[in-house]
């Protein structure tokens, strides 16, 4: 029996297991540094307080037990990889593999060029940091409810997909709180800052215009072309000499791949993503694959695709097919990557979307995004519930 080790319990890692579970010639092992699967696409709602923690996290051990045949889950931090021996090194052990799927995702990338950024900003790629930010946000609302009149400015740095969704959801929540807080709600401001000329750079102009209009309606201040040089305890300092005072801030401006454990001779781009072949495996290592955010994945035109859950799942499905075919001696065509659509949540029951070339905004965009999320969530939750029922006493 061949052993497939899946490193990382994110969207790609879980989908790979789902697609390989029916191949009984394979032993499946999932490794993750955390006990839980984290729905990062829903983090905007958790930070703003519209979603609870049980809606964005699933226990990986229970999920693995929910299959009819065993999937081994190992909680452990990966320290290294010995491809010549086909061994993955963990904190207190090591594990051999016949196939390795690297699906370790990404973390928030704090550029060293911005002094104070890492020290004073929250990131959103880790559940613990998101929890702390949510606590700060809720503390502000509580103090305002009790009568405090201090001016509060919450700054979101980075106007990409995550930054726009977080700012919009917080803006929406403040609109809801107006009846509860009265004039004290006016003391809270949300500012979205980016060095680039527009929000959502690289997306279709329709999506940019729709999101900009919605942010304005929600009272979110947007400052583009704002180059940050440093941050101290109270202010964000811009290269043009300007300053933005803040109470607390969150950084959504970039990612770095979780690939520190791979050998230095593995090709990487400038954010640590592994360079993969068209078959998503590593050069000179046909048995090692990289999927999702940890990999630099290109479309048919050679453009690097954004790190999304959609691409993570598609790449996982392809690698699972490649491994199944490899066992049968069948050749697999190169991965044909493409984005089928983009859904952006813009606070409350409102969103903007692009799907198969069609673009639309409003309640419909929100509900389609919500439906996709619910189908995914209920699927993994049902599996975890099945694992709970057969858990060890």
C-alpha positions in Angstrom: 0.0 0.0 0.0 1.3 3.5 -1.0 1.3 6.3 1.6 0.1 9.8 0.7 1.0 12.4 3.2 -0.9 15.6 3.0 0.9 18.5 4.7 -1.7 21.1 5.7 -5.4 21.0 6.6 -6.7 23.9 4.6 -9.1 23.9 1.6 -6.7 22.1 -0.6 -5.6 19.5 1.9 -9.1 18.5 2.8 -10.2 18.4 -0.8 -7.3 16.1 -1.7 -8.3 13.6 0.9 -11.9 13.7 -0.2 -10.8 12.8 -3.8 -8.3 10.1 -2.7 -10.4 8.4 0.0 -12.0 6.0 -2.6 -8.6 4.7 -3.7 -8.0 1.8 -1.4 -4.5 1.2 -2.5 -3.5 4.4 -0.6 -2.9 5.1 3.0 -3.8 8.7 3.8 -2.1 10.8 6.5 -3.0 14.4 7.2 -0.6 16.7 9.1 -1.3 20.1 10.5 0.2 22.4 13.2 -3.4 23.1 14.4 -6.2 20.9 15.5 -8.7 22.8 13.4 -9.6 23.6 9.8 -10.0 27.4 9.5 -12.5 28.8 6.9 -10.4 31.9 6.0 -12.9 33.0 3.4 -15.3 33.8 6.2 -12.9 35.7 8.4 -14.4 39.1 7.6 -17.6 38.2 9.3 -15.8 36.7 12.4 -13.7 39.8 12.9 -16.7 42.1 12.6 -18.8 39.9 15.0 -21.4 38.7 12.5 -20.1 35.1 12.7 -19.2 32.9 15.7 -16.1 30.7 16.0 -18.0 27.5 15.4 -18.9 28.8 11.9 -15.3 29.1 10.8 -13.5 26.3 12.5 -13.8 22.5 12.3 -11.9 19.9 14.3 -9.5 18.0 12.0 -9.3 14.9 14.1 -13.1 14.4 14.1 -13.2 15.2 10.4 -10.7 12.5 9.6 -12.5 9.9 11.7 -15.8 10.7 9.8 -14.7 8.6 6.7 -15.7 5.0 6.4 -12.0 4.0 6.3 -9.2 5.4 8.4 -7.5 8.7 7.7 -4.7 9.3 10.1 -4.4 12.8 11.6 -1.2 14.0 13.1 -1.0 17.4 14.9 2.5 18.6 14.6 4.7 21.4 13.2 6.7 20.4 10.1 10.4 21.2 10.5 12.0 19.8 7.4 11.8 17.6 4.3 14.3 15.0 3.1 13.2 14.3 -0.4 16.1 11.9 -1.1 14.7 9.6 1.7 11.1 10.5 1.2 10.8 11.6 4.8 8.9 14.6 6.3 10.5 15.8 9.6 8.1 16.8 12.5 8.9 18.2 15.9 9.2 14.9 17.7 9.0 12.4 14.9 9.3 11.8 11.2 7.1 10.1 8.7 7.9 8.4 5.4 5.8 8.9 2.3 5.4 7.6 -1.3 3.6 10.8 -2.4 3.7 14.1 -0.6 1.1 16.9 -1.1 2.3 20.2 0.3 -0.8 22.2 1.1 0.5 24.4 4.0 -1.0 27.6 2.8 0.2 31.1 3.6 0.6 33.5 6.5 0.4 37.3 6.7 3.5 38.9 5.2 4.7 41.9 7.1 7.2 43.8 4.9 10.3 44.6 6.8 10.5 47.9 4.9 7.6 49.3 7.0 9.0 49.9 10.5 6.6 49.0 13.3 4.1 47.1 11.0 4.6 43.7 12.6 4.7 45.2 16.1 1.5 47.2 15.9 -0.7 45.5 13.4 -3.0 42.4 13.6 -2.9 39.8 10.8 -5.8 37.7 9.7 -4.2 34.5 8.5 -4.1 33.1 12.0 -7.2 32.5 14.1 -5.5 33.7 17.2 -4.7 37.1 15.7 -8.2 37.4 14.3 -9.7 36.6 17.7 -7.6 39.4 19.4 -8.8 41.9 16.7 -12.4 40.9 17.2 -12.0 41.3 20.9 -10.6 44.9 20.4 -13.5 45.7 18.1 -16.1 44.5 20.5 -14.4 46.3 23.4 -14.8 49.6 21.5 -18.6 48.9 21.0 -19.0 48.1 24.7 -17.2 51.3 25.8 -19.3 53.4 23.5 -22.5 51.7 24.8 -21.4 52.7 28.3 -21.1 56.4 27.2 -17.5 56.9 26.2 -16.9 59.7 23.7 -13.3 59.1 22.7 -12.6 59.2 19.0 -11.8 55.8 17.5 -10.2 55.2 14.1 -9.9 51.6 13.0 -7.5 51.3 10.1 -7.4 48.4 7.6 -4.2 48.4 5.7 -4.4 46.7 2.3 -7.4 47.1 -0.1 -7.3 43.7 -1.7 -10.1 41.2 -1.4 -9.6 40.6 2.4 -9.2 44.2 3.3 -12.3 45.3 1.4 -14.4 42.6 2.9 -13.2 43.3 6.5 -13.7 47.1 6.2 -17.2 46.7 4.6 -18.4 44.3 7.2 -17.2 46.5 10.1 -18.8 49.5 8.3 -22.1 47.6 8.1 -22.0 46.6 11.7 -21.4 50.2 12.8 -24.5 51.2 10.7 -26.5 48.6 12.7 -25.1 49.9 16.0 -26.3 53.5 15.3 -29.7 53.0 16.9 -28.0 51.4 19.9 -25.1 53.9 20.3 -26.9 57.1 19.1 -24.5 60.0 18.4 -21.6 58.0 19.9 -21.5 55.9 16.8 -20.2 59.0 15.0 -17.0 58.8 17.1 -16.0 55.5 15.3 -14.3 55.7 11.9 -13.0 53.0 9.6 -10.3 53.8 7.2 -9.1 51.6 4.4 -5.5 52.4 3.2 -3.5 51.1 0.3 -0.4 52.2 -1.6 -1.9 51.2 -4.9 -4.0 53.6 -7.0 -7.3 51.7 -6.5 -8.9 49.1 -4.3 -9.1 45.5 -5.6 -6.3 46.0 -8.0 -6.3 43.6 -11.0 -10.1 42.9 -10.8 -12.7 44.0 -13.3 -13.6 47.8 -13.2 -17.2 46.8 -12.5 -16.2 45.0 -9.3 -14.0 48.0 -8.2 -16.7 50.5 -8.9 -19.4 48.5 -7.1 -17.2 47.9 -4.0 -16.1 51.6 -3.9 -19.7 52.8 -4.0 -20.7 50.3 -1.3 -17.8 51.4 1.0 -18.8 55.0 0.6 -22.4 54.2 1.5 -21.2 52.4 4.7 -19.1 55.4 5.7 -15.7 53.7 5.2 -13.0 56.2 4.3 -10.7 55.0 1.5 -7.2 56.3 1.0 -5.3 55.0 -2.0 -1.8 55.9 -3.2 -0.9 56.2 0.5 2.6 54.8 0.9 3.3 53.9 4.5 6.9 54.2 5.7 6.4 53.5 9.4 3.9 52.9 12.2 4.2 53.9 15.9 1.8 53.4 18.8 -0.5 56.1 17.7 0.1 57.1 14.1 0.7 55.7 10.6 3.4 57.8 8.9 3.2 58.2 5.1 6.1 58.9 2.7 4.6 62.2 1.7 4.8 63.4 5.3 1.1 62.8 6.1 -0.1 61.0 9.2 -3.1 58.8 10.0 -4.0 58.5 13.6 -5.4 55.2 14.7 -6.7 53.3 17.7 -5.9 49.9 16.3 -5.2 48.5 12.9 -5.3 45.3 10.9 -2.9 44.4 8.0 -4.3 42.5 5.0 -1.7 43.7 2.5 0.1 40.6 1.5 0.9 36.9 2.2 4.0 34.7 2.4 3.9 31.0 1.7 4.4 28.6 4.6 7.3 26.9 2.8 10.2 27.4 5.2 10.6 23.6 5.8 11.4 22.7 2.2 15.0 22.4 1.0 16.7 25.5 -0.3 17.2 23.9 -3.8 13.4 23.9 -4.3 12.5 26.8 -6.5 10.5 29.7 -4.9 9.2 33.1 -5.9 9.7 36.3 -3.9 6.9 35.5 -1.4 8.0 31.9 -0.8 5.6 30.1 -3.1 6.9 26.9 -4.6 7.5 26.9 -8.3 5.7 23.9 -9.7 5.6 22.2 -13.1 2.4 22.1 -15.2 1.6 18.9 -13.4 1.9 20.7 -10.0 4.9 18.7 -8.9 8.3 19.9 -8.0 11.1 19.7 -10.6 13.1 16.4 -10.3 10.6 15.2 -7.7 7.6 13.7 -9.4 6.2 12.4 -6.1 6.1 15.8 -4.4 3.2 18.2 -5.2 2.4 21.7 -4.1 -1.2 23.1 -4.2 -3.1 26.1 -3.0 -1.5 29.2 -1.6 1.9 27.6 -1.0 2.3 27.2 -4.8 2.8 29.6 -7.7 0.1 28.4 -10.0 -0.4 29.9 -13.5 -3.3 29.9 -15.9 -3.0 28.8 -19.6 -1.7 32.3 -20.5 1.1 32.2 -18.0 -0.5 34.6 -15.5 -0.1 33.8 -11.8 -3.5 33.0 -10.3 -4.6 34.7 -7.0 -4.4 32.6 -3.9 -8.0 31.6 -3.4 -9.9 28.7 -1.9 -11.3 28.0 -5.4 -7.8 27.4 -6.9 -6.7 25.5 -3.8 -9.6 23.0 -4.3 -9.1 22.8 -8.1 -5.4 22.1 -7.7 -6.2 19.4 -5.0 -8.6 17.7 -7.3 -6.0 17.6 -10.1 -3.3 16.2 -7.9 -5.6 13.5 -6.6 -6.4 12.5 -10.2 -2.7 12.6 -11.1 -1.9 10.2 -8.2 -4.8 7.8 -9.1 -3.7 7.8 -12.8 0.0 7.3 -11.8 -1.0 4.1 -9.9 -2.6 2.8 -13.0 0.3 3.9 -15.3 -1.9 6.5 -17.0 -0.5 9.8 -18.2 -2.3 12.9 -16.9 -2.5 16.1 -18.9 -1.2 19.4 -17.4 -3.3 21.3 -15.0 -5.6 23.7 -16.7 -6.1 26.4 -14.1 -8.7 29.2 -14.3 -10.9 31.2 -12.1 -14.6 30.5 -12.7 -15.7 33.5 -10.7 -15.2 36.0 -7.9 -17.5 36.8 -5.1 -16.9 39.8 -2.7 -18.9 40.3 0.5 -19.6 44.0 1.1 -21.3 44.1 4.4 -24.7 42.7 5.4 -26.6 41.0 2.7 -24.8 42.7 -0.1 -22.0 41.7 -2.5 -20.5 42.0 -5.9 -19.6 39.2 -8.2 -18.2 38.0 -11.5 -19.3 34.5 -12.6 -18.5 33.0 -16.0 -18.0 36.4 -17.5 -21.2 37.9 -16.0 -21.0 40.7 -13.4 -23.7 41.7 -10.9 -24.1 43.3 -7.5 -26.6 43.3 -4.6 -28.5 40.8 -2.6 -28.2 38.1 -5.2 -24.4 38.2 -5.2 -24.4 37.9 -1.4 -26.7 34.9 -1.4 -24.9 33.0 -4.1 -21.6 33.5 -2.1 -23.4 32.5 1.1 -24.9 29.4 -0.6 -21.4 28.2 -1.8 -20.0 28.7 1.7 -22.9 26.9 3.4 -22.6 23.9 1.1 -18.9 23.7 1.9 -19.4 24.2 5.6 -22.2 21.7 6.0 -20.2 19.1 4.0 -17.2 19.3 6.3 -19.4 19.7 9.4 -21.3 16.5 8.6 -18.1 14.7 8.3 -16.9 16.0 11.6 -20.2 15.1 13.2 -19.8 11.5 11.9 -16.4 11.4 13.4 -17.8 12.7 16.7 -20.3 9.9 16.9 -17.5 7.2 16.5 -14.9 9.0 18.6 -12.9 7.0 21.1 -14.4 7.0 24.6 
